[in-house]
Every structure is written in C-alpha cells, then in structure tokens.
Amino acid sequence: MSGSDGAAVSAGSAPPAQEEGMTWWYRWLCRLSGVLGAVSCAVSGLFSCVTIHPLNVAAGVWMIMNAFVLLLCEAPFCCQFVEFATAVAERVDRLRSWQKAVFYCGMAVIPIVMSLTLTTLLGNAIAFATGVLYGLSALGKKGDAVSYARIQQQKQQADEGRLAETLEGEL
C-alpha cells in the first residue's frame, strides 16, 4: 500500500531540471553562475554595509542574504552547517526553470531598487544573470532549419490538398 502512495506522490511532483531538457553542461553553467553570483553578492554586500546611509545598509544586508540563498540552492555542500540545507536544495531542484528564473531575478532586483549604486549593480549582475540563464533554459531548445522547413512544407501540402478537395467538391 505505501509503495503505491509513494509513487503517486512522486508522480505528481515537478520533474527535476535534468528532465526538462537541460544538457549537463548547461546545468553546470547555471550552478557555476549561481555560486559566482553568491560570491559577488556577498562581497558587494559587505562593501555596501560599510556606510552610514540606511538604504545602502539595507541593500547590503539583502545582498548578503541573497548570497546565502544562492549558495543554499545551487551549492548545498557549501552550507553543511545548516541542518535544512539538503531539504531546501532538493525542493529547489524540483522547481521548473522559469520559477527559478523569476526567483533569482527578483532577488537580484530588490537591492538595486533599494539603493541604486554601482556596488549594488555590479554585485547583483551575476545573480541576475543566473536567473536569465534559467529563464533561457525554460524557453527551450531552438530547432534546426531543416526540421522547420519540413514542417512548413507539410503544412503547405496539407493546405493545397484541402484547397484541391474544396475545388473538386464545387465542380
């Protein structure tokens, strides 16, 4: 009984990123970009916190939090001291690419809206790029010209066939 319930639960969940059509090298590129974005956010966040302007401090704290979340999602082995790191990483791996894209880009835009400085722009650029990479993977792979031409030719032949049937039916 419990075996069939487990299969029903796993069948209803979203497929992991590797089943969405992402190649292994693109998946590693997204992960590497996430780790580099986390490092960039952390360093820039520290620099943003060294000021007396409260919005810069708030943006810096947000950027440090972004760095932690990016590391937690993309490289959970870096957060072994956190008890829930593997559970969060597994849950994030089940998200679709477009959901990750919206989440990462949204996290990167908030500090820029808080305090538009060069530090926040450069610090969040790689984190935003991670979201863009996931967004591009959600769009899918571009087809080749040969298969596109074949599909167009089949549609044209089908349209010509329908037109010929219509003309023969009128006569």
Contacts in CASP RR format, 6 or more apart in sequence:
PFRMAT RR
TARGET T0000
AUTHOR 0000-0000-0000
METHOD contacts of the structure
MODEL  1
MSGSDGAAVSAGSAPPAQEEGMTWWYRWLCRLSGVLGAVSCAVSGLFSCV
TIHPLNVAAGVWMIMNAFVLLLCEAPFCCQFVEFATAVAERVDRLRSWQK
AVFYCGMAVIPIVMSLTLTTLLGNAIAFATGVLYGLSALGKKGDAVSYAR
IQQQKQQADEGRLAETLEGEL
13 94 0 8 1.000
14 94 0 8 1.000
14 95 0 8 1.000
14 96 0 8 1.000
15 94 0 8 1.000
16 93 0 8 1.000
16 94 0 8 1.000
17 27 0 8 1.000
17 93 0 8 1.000
17 97 0 8 1.000
17 137 0 8 1.000
18 24 0 8 1.000
18 27 0 8 1.000
20 96 0 8 1.000
20 97 0 8 1.000
20 137 0 8 1.000
20 138 0 8 1.000
21 137 0 8 1.000
21 140 0 8 1.000
21 141 0 8 1.000
22 30 0 8 1.000
22 97 0 8 1.000
22 137 0 8 1.000
26 133 0 8 1.000
26 137 0 8 1.000
29 133 0 8 1.000
30 74 0 8 1.000
30 130 0 8 1.000
30 133 0 8 1.000
30 134 0 8 1.000
30 137 0 8 1.000
31 74 0 8 1.000
31 75 0 8 1.000
33 126 0 8 1.000
33 129 0 8 1.000
33 130 0 8 1.000
33 133 0 8 1.000
34 70 0 8 1.000
34 74 0 8 1.000
34 75 0 8 1.000
34 104 0 8 1.000
34 126 0 8 1.000
34 127 0 8 1.000
34 130 0 8 1.000
35 70 0 8 1.000
35 71 0 8 1.000
35 74 0 8 1.000
35 75 0 8 1.000
35 78 0 8 1.000
36 126 0 8 1.000
37 67 0 8 1.000
37 70 0 8 1.000
37 123 0 8 1.000
37 126 0 8 1.000
37 127 0 8 1.000
37 129 0 8 1.000
37 130 0 8 1.000
38 66 0 8 1.000
38 67 0 8 1.000
38 68 0 8 1.000
38 70 0 8 1.000
38 71 0 8 1.000
38 74 0 8 1.000
38 75 0 8 1.000
38 127 0 8 1.000
39 67 0 8 1.000
40 122 0 8 1.000
40 123 0 8 1.000
40 124 0 8 1.000
40 125 0 8 1.000
40 126 0 8 1.000
40 127 0 8 1.000
41 63 0 8 1.000
41 64 0 8 1.000
41 66 0 8 1.000
41 67 0 8 1.000
41 70 0 8 1.000
41 108 0 8 1.000
41 123 0 8 1.000
41 124 0 8 1.000
41 126 0 8 1.000
41 127 0 8 1.000
42 63 0 8 1.000
42 64 0 8 1.000
42 67 0 8 1.000
43 123 0 8 1.000
44 60 0 8 1.000
44 63 0 8 1.000
44 119 0 8 1.000
44 120 0 8 1.000
44 122 0 8 1.000
44 123 0 8 1.000
44 124 0 8 1.000
45 59 0 8 1.000
45 60 0 8 1.000
45 61 0 8 1.000
45 63 0 8 1.000
45 64 0 8 1.000
45 67 0 8 1.000
45 119 0 8 1.000
45 123 0 8 1.000
46 60 0 8 1.000
46 64 0 8 1.000
47 119 0 8 1.000
48 56 0 8 1.000
48 57 0 8 1.000
48 59 0 8 1.000
48 60 0 8 1.000
48 63 0 8 1.000
48 111 0 8 1.000
48 115 0 8 1.000
48 117 0 8 1.000
48 119 0 8 1.000
48 120 0 8 1.000
49 56 0 8 1.000
49 57 0 8 1.000
49 60 0 8 1.000
49 61 0 8 1.000
49 64 0 8 1.000
51 57 0 8 1.000
53 115 0 8 1.000
55 114 0 8 1.000
55 115 0 8 1.000
56 115 0 8 1.000
56 117 0 8 1.000
58 114 0 8 1.000
58 115 0 8 1.000
59 111 0 8 1.000
59 112 0 8 1.000
59 114 0 8 1.000
59 115 0 8 1.000
59 117 0 8 1.000
59 120 0 8 1.000
60 111 0 8 1.000
60 115 0 8 1.000
60 120 0 8 1.000
62 110 0 8 1.000
62 111 0 8 1.000
62 114 0 8 1.000
63 111 0 8 1.000
63 120 0 8 1.000
63 123 0 8 1.000
63 124 0 8 1.000
66 107 0 8 1.000
66 108 0 8 1.000
66 111 0 8 1.000
66 124 0 8 1.000
66 127 0 8 1.000
68 79 0 8 1.000
69 107 0 8 1.000
70 104 0 8 1.000
70 107 0 8 1.000
70 127 0 8 1.000
70 130 0 8 1.000
71 78 0 8 1.000
71 79 0 8 1.000
72 79 0 8 1.000
72 82 0 8 1.000
72 85 0 8 1.000
72 88 0 8 1.000
72 89 0 8 1.000
73 88 0 8 1.000
73 89 0 8 1.000
73 92 0 8 1.000
73 100 0 8 1.000
74 130 0 8 1.000
76 85 0 8 1.000
76 86 0 8 1.000
76 88 0 8 1.000
76 89 0 8 1.000
79 85 0 8 1.000
92 100 0 8 1.000
95 103 0 8 1.000
96 138 0 8 1.000
97 134 0 8 1.000
97 135 0 8 1.000
97 137 0 8 1.000
97 138 0 8 1.000
98 134 0 8 1.000
98 135 0 8 1.000
98 138 0 8 1.000
100 131 0 8 1.000
100 134 0 8 1.000
100 135 0 8 1.000
101 131 0 8 1.000
101 132 0 8 1.000
101 133 0 8 1.000
101 134 0 8 1.000
101 135 0 8 1.000
101 138 0 8 1.000
103 131 0 8 1.000
104 127 0 8 1.000
104 128 0 8 1.000
104 130 0 8 1.000
104 131 0 8 1.000
104 134 0 8 1.000
105 128 0 8 1.000
105 131 0 8 1.000
105 132 0 8 1.000
107 127 0 8 1.000
108 124 0 8 1.000
108 125 0 8 1.000
108 127 0 8 1.000
108 128 0 8 1.000
108 131 0 8 1.000
109 124 0 8 1.000
109 128 0 8 1.000
111 120 0 8 1.000
111 124 0 8 1.000
112 120 0 8 1.000
112 121 0 8 1.000
112 124 0 8 1.000
114 120 0 8 1.000
END
